[in-house]
Amino acid sequence: MAIASVAMQAYQKAASAQKAFDTSFAKRMVKPETAPTESFSHALKGSLEKVKDMQLDADNMVKSFATGEKENVHELMISLQKASMAMNLTSAVRGKVLQAYQEIMRMPF
């Protein structure tokens, strides 16, 4: 009998802890109708602006390194790699979007 009552108390305690968690989680969740929505074109424009900024930063760092203003080769190489990777990713996404568009255009309606 003692083991059964201890088990029941543990079960009730776990159930109340779960209920408290569910309540706090529900309060923290953002309802879909109040969630900020960002259009695809807005997100795409923002991403392209970031890529452009990375390219400009890398270009400025190359110029400052060439003129002798900065001599930190590590920062230069890191910024060049970041810009290169961002451009490669942008190119890959562009290719996939074009592939998807072409596939949609081939679908019979």
C-alpha positions as CSV (number, residue, x, y, z in Angstrom):
1,M,0.0,0.0,0.0
2,A,2.8,2.4,0.8
3,I,4.5,1.9,-2.5
4,A,1.2,2.5,-4.4
5,S,0.5,5.8,-2.5
6,V,4.1,7.0,-3.2
7,A,3.7,6.1,-6.9
8,M,0.4,7.9,-7.0
9,Q,1.9,11.0,-5.4
10,A,4.8,11.0,-7.9
11,Y,2.3,10.6,-10.8
12,Q,0.2,13.5,-9.5
13,K,3.2,15.7,-9.0
14,A,4.4,14.9,-12.6
15,A,1.0,15.6,-14.0
16,S,0.8,19.0,-12.2
17,A,4.3,19.9,-13.4
18,Q,3.3,19.0,-17.0
19,K,0.1,21.1,-16.7
20,A,2.1,24.1,-15.4
21,F,4.6,23.7,-18.3
22,D,1.8,23.5,-20.8
23,T,0.2,26.6,-19.4
24,S,3.4,28.6,-19.5
25,F,4.3,27.3,-23.0
26,A,0.8,28.3,-24.3
27,K,1.3,31.8,-22.9
28,R,4.7,32.2,-24.7
29,M,3.5,31.0,-28.0
30,V,2.7,33.7,-30.6
31,K,-0.6,33.2,-32.3
32,P,-0.3,32.8,-36.0
33,E,-2.6,35.8,-36.8
34,T,-0.4,38.1,-34.6
35,A,2.9,36.8,-35.8
36,P,4.9,39.2,-38.0
37,T,4.9,38.0,-41.6
38,E,7.6,38.7,-44.0
39,S,7.0,38.2,-47.7
40,F,9.3,36.2,-49.8
41,S,10.3,39.1,-51.9
42,H,11.2,41.2,-48.8
43,A,13.3,38.3,-47.4
44,L,15.0,37.9,-50.8
45,K,15.8,41.6,-51.1
46,G,17.2,41.6,-47.5
47,S,19.5,38.7,-48.3
48,L,20.7,40.2,-51.5
49,E,21.5,43.4,-49.6
50,K,23.6,41.5,-47.1
51,V,25.5,39.8,-49.9
52,K,26.1,43.1,-51.6
53,D,27.3,44.6,-48.2
54,M,29.7,41.6,-47.8
55,Q,31.1,42.1,-51.3
56,L,31.6,45.9,-50.6
57,D,33.3,45.1,-47.3
58,A,35.7,42.7,-49.0
59,D,36.4,45.2,-51.8
60,N,37.1,47.9,-49.2
61,M,39.4,45.6,-47.3
62,V,41.3,44.7,-50.4
63,K,41.8,48.4,-51.2
64,S,42.9,49.2,-47.7
65,F,45.4,46.3,-47.8
66,A,46.7,47.4,-51.2
67,T,47.3,51.0,-50.0
68,G,49.0,49.8,-46.8
69,E,46.4,51.2,-44.4
70,K,45.7,47.7,-42.9
71,E,48.2,44.9,-42.8
72,N,46.1,42.2,-41.3
73,V,46.0,39.4,-43.9
74,H,43.8,37.2,-41.7
75,E,40.9,39.6,-41.7
76,L,41.3,40.2,-45.4
77,M,41.1,36.5,-46.2
78,I,38.2,35.9,-43.9
79,S,36.2,38.7,-45.5
80,L,37.0,37.5,-48.9
81,Q,35.9,33.9,-48.0
82,K,32.7,35.2,-46.5
83,A,31.9,37.2,-49.6
84,S,32.8,34.3,-51.8
85,M,30.6,31.9,-49.9
86,A,27.7,34.3,-49.8
87,M,27.9,34.8,-53.6
88,N,28.1,31.0,-54.2
89,L,25.1,30.4,-52.0
90,T,23.2,33.2,-53.8
91,S,24.1,31.6,-57.1
92,A,23.0,28.2,-55.9
93,V,19.6,29.5,-54.7
94,R,19.1,31.4,-58.0
95,G,19.7,28.1,-59.9
96,K,17.2,26.2,-57.7
97,V,14.6,28.9,-58.1
98,L,15.1,28.9,-61.9
99,Q,14.9,25.1,-61.9
100,A,11.6,25.2,-59.9
101,Y,10.2,27.8,-62.3
102,Q,11.1,25.8,-65.3
103,E,9.5,22.7,-63.8
104,I,6.3,24.6,-63.0
105,M,6.2,25.9,-66.6
106,R,6.4,22.3,-67.9
107,M,3.4,21.2,-65.9
108,P,0.2,20.7,-68.0
109,F,-2.8,22.6,-66.7
